[in-house]
């Protein structure tokens, strides 16, 4: 084999790996978005920076997946019974450059820890309905 082919083979392999990774990102994103109860939502935990992702409603949990990841496991899981909606607001000037356009910032509390979700108004309406539709805590409920 000619020594001048080695850089070409290395570049071709790197390009093939890049294309394969992009295809995996696309397949993962497609599978997340086609499931019922999924919405685009950025998250900010305890004053950290915003991370783009996807929220998925389950029967008893709200799951949040990173957008730029190959993992099929959610990064955060919030039990419906422990999740409390504190309010909503428009993004601040600093947040406008970090979140998607035309979103609102939703303030939530989970087991005493506050966090923020940035989502479209329609997604917020779905989240608040999902939280309100849960059964009341008491005897004979599934909570």
C-alpha positions, 0 to 999 in steps of 0.5 A, a space after each residue: 500500500 502506498 503511504 500517500 493513501 493513509 491520510 485519505 483513508 483516515 479522512 474517509 473513516 472520520 467522515 464516515 464516522 461523522 455521517 454515522 453519528 449524525 444518522 444516529 442523532 436523527 433516528 433518536 430525535 425522530 423516535 423521541 418526537 414520534 412518541 405521544 406526549 413529547 414536546 421541545 423544552 429547554 431546562 435550567 437546573 439550579 442556576 446552571 446554563 440552559 440545555 436544549 431537550 425534549 420532555 416526554 409525559 408518562 403516566 406518573 413521570 415527566 422525563 427530560 432528554 438531552 437534544 444532543 445525546 445518543 442516550 435513550 435514557 432520560 437525564 431527568 425524571 420527575 414524579 408527577 406527584 412531587 412536581 409543583 407548577 409555580 408559575 410562568 413568565 417571559 424570558 429575561 434579556 439574558 435568557 432570550 439568547 439562550 432559549 428558543 424563540 417565542 417560548 415562555 419560562 415555566 417555574 417548577 419545583 420538584 422535591 424542594 428544588 426549583 428548576 426552569 423549563 422553556 417551552 412554547 405556550 401550547 406545551 405549557 398548556 399541556 404541562 399544566 393540564 397534565 399536572 392538574 389531571 393527576 388524581 388527588 393524593 389520598 386513600 385509594 389513589 395511585 399516588 
